[in-house]
């Protein structure tokens, strides 16, 4: 079975540009998570969805960040406009929520560099 | 807010030496998970501990959950170069599957 799929794997953009990161969760999983990882701040949860509904977006840094999950097999994280401090590795993870804490399966990540 | 601290932040050992990382929470945990992230890779689930005082083993790895369920540890016996990476504990928060990751311990193993 395919794991969590993320695209692109690497993104280099200039400050002010719009960036869209994409994620396809594992089929059958009903929870999806977006994380950001940096040396300074570690692994931070940005937002998570359950059954395509955003449950908690308290980790989203500011209005420049937005996330959508239009269906069970696709999610996007958008940054507009991007800034150099957004440079990080962005991970998408999914799990099969059954009322208790289940394993999260991470995608390979998107390494974003904003110049 | 909820905090999950890990110590040490970094450890460099010689192959064959033992290694331990400790995870401490400011609140009582319902359960705790451990993940490993290889350099350049993504976090991969290792194990989940649920019961107070629980001890689980995976080959050379021993995981322990504290009696008060506020701390946990991961011990690696006789490290190998394949053990290199960052080890995270993760605390399940309330709600749907939300995890709060610890600060991580980066392990470097020299041959």
Boltz contact constraints between the chains, C-beta under 6 A:
constraints:
  - contact:
      token1: [A, 31]
      token2: [B, 96]
      max_distance: 6.0
  - contact:
      token1: [A, 31]
      token2: [B, 97]
      max_distance: 6.0
  - contact:
      token1: [A, 42]
      token2: [B, 103]
      max_distance: 6.0
  - contact:
      token1: [A, 43]
      token2: [B, 101]
      max_distance: 6.0
  - contact:
      token1: [A, 50]
      token2: [B, 96]
      max_distance: 6.0
  - contact:
      token1: [A, 55]
      token2: [B, 96]
      max_distance: 6.0
  - contact:
      token1: [A, 91]
      token2: [B, 42]
      max_distance: 6.0
  - contact:
      token1: [A, 95]
      token2: [B, 97]
      max_distance: 6.0
  - contact:
      token1: [A, 97]
      token2: [B, 96]
      max_distance: 6.0
  - contact:
      token1: [A, 97]
      token2: [B, 97]
      max_distance: 6.0
  - contact:
      token1: [A, 101]
      token2: [B, 92]
      max_distance: 6.0
  - contact:
      token1: [A, 103]
      token2: [B, 45]
      max_distance: 6.0
  - contact:
      token1: [A, 106]
      token2: [B, 42]
      max_distance: 6.0
  - contact:
      token1: [A, 106]
      token2: [B, 43]
      max_distance: 6.0
  - contact:
      token1: [A, 108]
      token2: [B, 42]
      max_distance: 6.0
  - contact:
      token1: [A, 109]
      token2: [B, 42]
      max_distance: 6.0
